[in-house]
């Protein structure tokens, strides 16, 4: 058994500072274990959000040594203990207390996205028929545990604070799951271009790199959505086709 020093941010919306705590580390421990030990023996008022401790609820998101991670999935054996292990709250959202942030903005954003709108059933029994490859395509997006690590690492939200203009990687995934669903008939492209701000993403893949579910956020969700926006608004051939279709037949050039 060895010991490690943790430099944990303590404070609230009015400010705060890092405080050092030393605790014993045993084989198999994760950062959340150490935080709980510190909470139980040295800092009883340390605020820390967690639930499943299995990497599936997304509650214990924090920045560990400056990188957004789940505390329950970050093993102490993977960290260097030569220097203090820093643990601080997510920077893209307002701090409530210590390691707990107010992520309610995400819930409000989700309500603004157009809901699933299925086409009419295409079978006599009132059900639908879908190709397996279409189902597989959107299934990846359903693995999201809403830990908001991708939101936190995104420079548009983290550094530029564009919360009023950009919905962030998590909800671009959500939009992709709807847009690419084989039964959906809703058009969310205008919102993607304007209200949802997909153009702000410069596809650096930082969101993909921190996703604990290994969702290929950039390649499989954001880039295809960007392509749909380009097709609808900037493709000259598509523009001509839409103009031709909207022109009354009698006025079309012969």
C-alpha positions as CSV (number, residue, x, y, z in Angstrom):
1,X,0.0,0.0,0.0
2,X,1.2,3.5,-0.9
3,X,0.0,7.0,-0.5
4,X,-1.0,9.7,-2.9
5,X,-1.6,13.4,-2.7
6,X,-4.8,14.8,-4.2
7,X,-5.2,18.4,-5.1
8,X,-9.0,18.9,-5.1
9,X,-10.8,22.1,-5.9
10,X,-12.9,23.4,-3.1
11,X,-15.4,26.2,-3.5
12,X,-18.6,27.4,-5.0
13,X,-19.9,29.8,-7.6
14,X,-18.3,32.7,-5.7
15,X,-14.8,31.2,-6.0
16,X,-12.5,28.7,-4.3
17,X,-9.1,27.2,-4.3
18,X,-7.3,23.8,-4.5
19,X,-6.6,22.0,-1.2
20,X,-4.2,19.1,-0.8
21,X,-5.2,15.8,0.8
22,X,-3.0,12.7,1.3
23,X,-4.6,9.3,1.4
24,X,-3.6,5.6,1.1
25,X,-3.8,3.9,-2.2
26,X,-4.4,0.1,-2.6
27,X,-4.4,-2.1,-5.6
28,X,-7.5,-1.7,-7.9
29,X,-8.5,1.7,-6.6
30,X,-10.0,4.3,-8.9
31,X,-10.0,8.1,-8.3
32,X,-13.6,8.0,-7.0
33,X,-12.5,5.5,-4.3
34,X,-9.8,8.0,-3.2
35,X,-12.2,10.9,-3.2
36,X,-14.6,8.9,-1.1
37,X,-11.9,8.1,1.4
38,X,-10.9,11.7,1.6
39,X,-14.6,12.7,2.0
40,X,-15.1,10.1,4.8
41,X,-11.9,10.8,6.8
42,X,-10.7,14.3,6.1
43,X,-13.2,16.5,4.3
44,X,-16.7,15.5,5.4
45,X,-18.3,18.5,3.5
46,X,-16.7,17.7,0.2
47,X,-19.4,17.7,-2.5
48,X,-19.1,15.0,-5.1
49,X,-21.7,13.7,-7.5
50,X,-21.8,9.9,-8.2
51,X,-24.2,7.0,-8.6
52,X,-23.4,3.7,-10.2
53,X,-19.6,3.5,-9.8
54,X,-19.6,1.4,-13.0
55,X,-19.1,3.9,-15.8
56,X,-22.8,3.8,-16.9
57,X,-24.5,6.7,-15.2
58,X,-22.2,9.5,-16.1
59,X,-22.6,11.2,-12.8
60,X,-19.0,11.4,-11.5
61,X,-17.5,13.5,-14.4
62,X,-14.6,15.7,-13.4
63,X,-11.3,16.9,-14.7
64,X,-8.4,14.7,-13.6
65,X,-5.0,16.3,-14.2
66,X,-6.8,18.6,-16.6
67,X,-8.5,16.0,-18.7
68,X,-12.3,15.4,-18.6
69,X,-12.8,11.8,-17.2
70,X,-15.1,9.7,-15.2
71,X,-13.7,9.3,-11.7
72,X,-15.0,5.8,-11.3
73,X,-13.3,4.7,-14.5
74,X,-9.9,6.3,-13.9
75,X,-7.6,3.8,-12.2
76,X,-4.9,5.0,-9.9
77,X,-2.5,2.6,-11.4
78,X,-2.7,4.6,-14.7
79,X,-1.7,7.9,-13.0
80,X,1.7,9.1,-12.0
81,X,1.8,9.7,-8.2
82,X,5.1,11.6,-8.3
83,X,3.0,14.8,-8.4
84,X,-0.4,15.6,-6.8
85,X,-3.4,14.3,-8.7
86,X,-5.6,17.3,-9.5
87,X,-9.3,16.8,-9.4
88,X,-11.6,19.7,-10.3
89,X,-15.1,20.3,-11.6
90,X,-16.1,20.5,-15.3
91,X,-15.2,23.9,-16.7
92,X,-18.0,24.2,-19.3
93,X,-20.7,24.5,-16.7
94,X,-21.3,26.7,-13.6
95,X,-19.9,25.3,-10.3
96,X,-22.3,24.6,-7.5
97,X,-20.0,23.3,-4.9
98,X,-16.6,21.6,-5.0
99,X,-16.7,18.9,-7.7
100,X,-20.4,19.4,-8.5
101,X,-21.5,21.5,-11.5
102,X,-24.9,22.7,-12.7
103,X,-25.5,20.8,-15.9
104,X,-29.2,21.8,-16.2
105,X,-28.4,23.8,-19.4
106,X,-28.1,20.4,-21.2
107,X,-31.7,19.5,-20.2
108,X,-33.0,22.7,-21.6
109,X,-31.1,22.2,-24.9
110,X,-32.6,18.7,-25.4
111,X,-36.1,20.1,-25.1
112,X,-35.4,22.5,-28.0
113,X,-34.6,19.7,-30.5
114,X,-37.4,18.5,-32.7
115,X,-38.8,15.2,-31.5
116,X,-39.0,11.9,-33.4
117,X,-41.6,12.0,-36.1
118,X,-42.2,8.5,-37.7
119,X,-43.7,7.9,-41.1
120,X,-46.9,6.0,-41.5
121,X,-46.6,2.2,-40.8
122,X,-45.8,0.3,-44.0
123,X,-47.1,-3.2,-43.0
124,X,-50.7,-4.5,-42.8
125,X,-50.3,-5.1,-39.1
126,X,-49.5,-1.5,-38.4
127,X,-45.8,-2.0,-37.9
128,X,-42.7,-0.8,-39.8
129,X,-40.0,-2.5,-41.8
130,X,-36.4,-1.4,-41.4
131,X,-33.1,-2.6,-42.8
132,X,-30.7,-3.9,-40.2
133,X,-27.8,-1.7,-41.5
134,X,-30.0,1.4,-40.9
135,X,-30.7,0.2,-37.3
136,X,-27.0,-0.5,-36.7
137,X,-26.0,3.0,-37.8
138,X,-28.0,4.8,-35.1
139,X,-27.5,2.2,-32.4
140,X,-24.0,3.5,-31.6
141,X,-25.4,6.9,-30.6
142,X,-27.7,5.3,-28.1
143,X,-24.7,4.2,-26.0
144,X,-24.3,7.8,-24.8
145,X,-24.5,8.0,-20.9
146,X,-24.8,11.8,-20.9
147,X,-21.7,12.3,-18.8
148,X,-21.1,15.5,-20.7
149,X,-17.4,15.0,-20.9
150,X,-17.6,15.8,-24.6
151,X,-19.5,19.0,-23.8
152,X,-16.8,19.9,-21.3
153,X,-13.8,19.4,-23.6
154,X,-15.4,21.2,-26.6
155,X,-13.6,24.5,-27.0
156,X,-16.8,26.2,-28.3
157,X,-18.4,25.7,-24.9
158,X,-15.4,25.5,-22.7
159,X,-13.3,28.4,-23.9
160,X,-15.7,30.5,-26.0
161,X,-18.9,30.0,-23.9
162,X,-21.2,29.8,-26.9
163,X,-23.9,28.1,-25.0
164,X,-26.6,30.3,-26.6
165,X,-25.5,29.4,-30.1
166,X,-24.1,25.9,-30.0
167,X,-25.7,22.7,-28.6
168,X,-22.5,20.8,-28.3
169,X,-21.3,17.3,-29.3
170,X,-23.7,15.4,-27.0
171,X,-26.7,16.9,-28.7
172,X,-25.3,16.7,-32.1
173,X,-25.2,12.9,-31.4
174,X,-28.8,13.1,-30.3
175,X,-29.8,15.0,-33.5
176,X,-27.9,12.4,-35.6
177,X,-29.7,9.6,-34.0
178,X,-33.0,11.2,-35.0
179,X,-31.9,12.4,-38.5
180,X,-30.5,9.0,-39.4
181,X,-33.3,7.0,-38.1
182,X,-34.9,5.1,-41.0
183,X,-38.4,6.0,-39.9
184,X,-38.0,9.6,-39.0
185,X,-39.5,12.2,-41.3
186,X,-38.7,15.5,-39.5
187,X,-36.3,18.0,-41.0
188,X,-33.8,19.4,-38.5
189,X,-31.3,20.8,-41.0
190,X,-32.4,24.5,-40.7
191,X,-32.0,24.3,-36.9
192,X,-28.6,22.6,-37.2
193,X,-27.4,25.5,-39.4
194,X,-28.8,28.3,-37.3
195,X,-30.0,27.6,-33.7
196,X,-27.8,24.5,-33.1
197,X,-24.7,26.0,-34.5
198,X,-23.1,22.9,-36.1
199,X,-20.9,25.2,-38.1
200,X,-18.9,26.1,-35.0
201,X,-17.5,22.6,-34.8
202,X,-14.0,22.4,-36.4
203,X,-13.9,18.6,-36.1
204,X,-10.8,18.4,-33.9
205,X,-12.1,15.1,-32.5
206,X,-11.5,16.2,-28.9
207,X,-15.0,15.1,-28.0
208,X,-14.4,11.6,-29.5
209,X,-11.2,11.3,-27.5
210,X,-12.8,11.7,-24.1
211,X,-16.0,9.6,-24.8
212,X,-16.1,6.7,-22.2
213,X,-18.4,4.8,-24.5
214,X,-16.0,5.1,-27.5
215,X,-18.6,6.7,-29.7
216,X,-17.1,8.1,-32.9
217,X,-18.8,11.4,-32.3
218,X,-17.0,13.4,-35.0
219,X,-16.8,10.8,-37.8
220,X,-20.1,9.2,-37.5
221,X,-22.4,12.0,-36.2
222,X,-21.0,15.5,-36.6
223,X,-19.4,15.2,-40.1
224,X,-22.5,13.6,-41.7
225,X,-24.7,16.3,-40.2
226,X,-22.3,19.0,-41.6
227,X,-22.6,17.3,-45.0
228,X,-26.4,17.4,-44.8
229,X,-26.3,21.2,-44.1
230,X,-23.9,21.7,-47.0
231,X,-26.1,19.6,-49.3
232,X,-29.2,21.6,-48.4
233,X,-27.7,25.1,-48.4
234,X,-24.5,25.3,-50.4
235,X,-24.5,22.5,-53.0
236,X,-25.1,24.4,-56.4
237,X,-26.5,21.3,-58.1
238,X,-29.0,20.6,-55.2
239,X,-30.0,24.3,-55.4
240,X,-30.8,24.0,-59.1
241,X,-32.8,20.8,-58.5
242,X,-34.9,22.4,-55.7
243,X,-35.5,25.5,-57.8
244,X,-36.5,23.4,-60.8
245,X,-39.0,21.5,-58.6
246,X,-40.5,24.6,-57.1
247,X,-41.0,26.3,-60.5
248,X,-44.4,25.7,-62.0
249,X,-44.3,23.3,-64.9
250,X,-45.6,25.9,-67.4
251,X,-42.7,28.3,-66.5
252,X,-39.9,25.8,-66.9
253,X,-37.6,26.2,-69.8
254,X,-38.4,23.9,-72.7
